[in-house]
Amino acid sequence: MRVFRIVSVAADLNGLVNTDIISNVNPPQSPLFDNNTNWIKPGTSTWSWVVDGDVSMRRNFI
């Protein structure tokens, strides 16, 4: 398994968002998945401002 760390730089946001470098450095999708996303289930998540106790940011989102 190869691990890539990538820094993307572009002249504008469009160039940054629409870059294809991630798909170029990764292997093709396994036929096992066959574009089937039924195994993906929603879950819970948290943000760093909840974990690190930054209450000032919490007021903006609640």
VODO-166184 format. One line per 8 residues: number of its first residue (from 0); their letters; for each residue x negated, y, z negated of N, C-alpha, C. Coordinates in nm, 2 decimals. Layout:
N
NUM	A	X:Y:Z:X:Y:Z:X:Y:Z | ... .
REM end
This chain:
62
0	MRVFRIVS	-0.08:-0.12:0.00:0.00:0.00:0.00:-0.09:0.12:0.00 | -0.06:0.21:0.09:-0.14:0.34:0.10:-0.05:0.45:0.04 | -0.12:0.53:-0.04:-0.05:0.65:-0.10:-0.10:0.77:-0.04 | -0.01:0.86:0.01:-0.04:0.98:0.07:0.00:1.10:-0.02 | -0.08:1.20:-0.03:-0.05:1.32:-0.09:-0.05:1.43:0.02 | 0.05:1.50:0.04:0.06:1.59:0.15:0.09:1.73:0.11 | 0.03:1.82:0.17:0.06:1.96:0.15:0.10:2.01:0.28 | 0.22:2.07:0.29:0.28:2.12:0.41:0.27:2.27:0.41 .
8	VAADLNGL	0.22:2.33:0.52:0.21:2.47:0.53:0.27:2.51:0.67 | 0.35:2.61:0.67:0.42:2.66:0.79:0.43:2.81:0.79 | 0.45:2.86:0.91:0.47:3.01:0.92:0.60:3.06:0.87 | 0.70:2.97:0.87:0.83:3.01:0.82:0.90:2.89:0.76 | 1.02:2.91:0.70:1.09:2.80:0.63:1.14:2.69:0.72 | 1.18:2.73:0.84:1.22:2.63:0.94:1.11:2.53:0.98 | 0.99:2.58:0.99:0.88:2.49:1.02:0.85:2.40:0.91 | 0.86:2.45:0.79:0.84:2.37:0.67:0.94:2.26:0.65 .
16	VNTDIISN	1.07:2.30:0.66:1.18:2.20:0.64:1.18:2.10:0.75 | 1.15:2.13:0.87:1.17:2.04:0.99:1.04:1.97:1.03 | 0.94:1.97:0.94:0.82:1.90:0.97:0.84:1.75:0.97 | 0.77:1.67:1.05:0.79:1.53:1.05:0.67:1.45:1.00 | 0.59:1.52:0.92:0.47:1.46:0.87:0.50:1.34:0.78 | 0.60:1.35:0.70:0.64:1.24:0.61:0.67:1.11:0.68 | 0.75:1.12:0.79:0.79:1.00:0.86:0.67:0.96:0.95 | 0.58:1.04:0.98:0.46:1.00:1.06:0.36:0.92:0.98 .
24	VNPPQSPL	0.35:0.94:0.85:0.25:0.87:0.77:0.30:0.75:0.69 | 0.44:0.73:0.70:0.50:0.62:0.63:0.52:0.51:0.73 | 0.52:0.38:0.68:0.55:0.27:0.77:0.70:0.27:0.81 | 0.74:0.21:0.92:0.88:0.20:0.95:0.97:0.13:0.85 | 1.09:0.16:0.85:1.19:0.10:0.75:1.19:-0.05:0.77 | 1.20:-0.12:0.66:1.21:-0.27:0.67:1.35:-0.31:0.73 | 1.35:-0.41:0.82:1.48:-0.46:0.87:1.57:-0.51:0.76 | 1.52:-0.54:0.64:1.60:-0.59:0.53:1.70:-0.48:0.49 .
32	FDNNTNWI	1.67:-0.36:0.50:1.77:-0.25:0.46:1.87:-0.22:0.57 | 1.83:-0.23:0.70:1.92:-0.22:0.81:2.02:-0.10:0.79 | 1.97:0.01:0.74:2.05:0.13:0.72:2.17:0.11:0.63 | 2.16:0.01:0.54:2.26:-0.02:0.45:2.23:0.06:0.32 | 2.32:0.15:0.28:2.30:0.22:0.16:2.40:0.19:0.05 | 2.47:0.07:0.06:2.57:0.03:-0.04:2.51:0.00:-0.17 | 2.38:-0.02:-0.18:2.31:-0.05:-0.30:2.28:0.07:-0.38 | 2.29:0.19:-0.32:2.26:0.31:-0.40:2.38:0.35:-0.48 .
40	KPGTSTWS	2.36:0.37:-0.61:2.47:0.41:-0.70:2.43:0.54:-0.77 | 2.53:0.63:-0.79:2.50:0.75:-0.86:2.46:0.72:-1.00 | 2.38:0.81:-1.05:2.33:0.79:-1.19:2.32:0.93:-1.26 | 2.27:0.92:-1.38:2.25:1.05:-1.46:2.11:1.10:-1.43 | 2.10:1.23:-1.45:1.97:1.29:-1.44:1.95:1.40:-1.54 | 1.83:1.45:-1.55:1.81:1.56:-1.64:1.70:1.65:-1.57 | 1.70:1.78:-1.61:1.60:1.87:-1.56:1.50:1.90:-1.67 | 1.39:1.95:-1.62:1.28:1.98:-1.72:1.32:2.09:-1.82 .
48	WVVDGDVS	1.41:2.18:-1.79:1.45:2.28:-1.88:1.54:2.22:-1.99 | 1.60:2.11:-1.97:1.67:2.04:-2.08:1.58:1.97:-2.17 | 1.48:1.91:-2.11:1.38:1.82:-2.19:1.29:1.91:-2.27 | 1.24:2.02:-2.21:1.13:2.09:-2.28:1.19:2.20:-2.37 | 1.32:2.21:-2.38:1.39:2.30:-2.48:1.39:2.45:-2.43 | 1.38:2.48:-2.31:1.39:2.61:-2.26:1.53:2.66:-2.25 | 1.58:2.71:-2.36:1.73:2.74:-2.37:1.76:2.86:-2.28 | 1.67:2.95:-2.25:1.70:3.06:-2.17:1.76:3.02:-2.03 .
56	MRRNFI	1.70:2.92:-1.97:1.75:2.87:-1.84:1.88:2.80:-1.85 | 1.91:2.73:-1.96:2.03:2.66:-1.98:2.15:2.74:-1.97 | 2.15:2.86:-2.02:2.26:2.95:-2.01:2.30:2.99:-1.87 | 2.21:2.98:-1.77:2.24:3.02:-1.64:2.32:2.91:-1.57 | 2.31:2.78:-1.62:2.37:2.67:-1.55:2.49:2.61:-1.62 | 2.51:2.65:-1.74:2.63:2.59:-1.81:2.74:2.70:-1.82 .
REM end
